[in-house]
Amino acid sequence: MVRVYPPEEAVKRARPLPPRDRLVINDVPDDEWAAFQEALAEA
């Protein structure tokens, strides 16, 4: 579900991002990564 808020409300709800090392996705096989990138390119 995607929610859209007015700018003032969005700023109130904003949270800092987690540390960079928690944003990295590891252990994705090369073929799945390639399929993911292809799907993004189609969008």
N, C-alpha and C positions, 0 to 999 in steps of 0.2 A: 504494500500500500504506500502510495506517495502522497505526502501532504504538502500543501503550499501555504506559506504564511506571509503576512505583510512584513516588510523589512524590519519594523520595530520588534515584532514578535519573534522573527527569526534570530535577531541579535540576542534577545533575551534567552532563547533556547539553545544558542550555540554552545558547543563544548570544545575544549582543546582536543587535538588529535592524540592518539596514543603514541608512545615512542616509536621511532622509525623501525626498530627491530621487530616490533609487534605487527607492523603493517606488511612485512615481507612474507610472501607465500613460498614455501619450500616444497620439495618433493612432488612437483608436477611433471609427469612424463613429457618428453619433447613433443610427442604426437598430440597430446591433449593441449599443450601450450600453443602449438601451431593452429589447432582447430579453434581455440579461443581467439587468437589473433585474427584469423580469417573471419570469424563471426563478427568481430568488432569492425573489420574493414567493410563488411556488407551493410552495416547499419548507417 
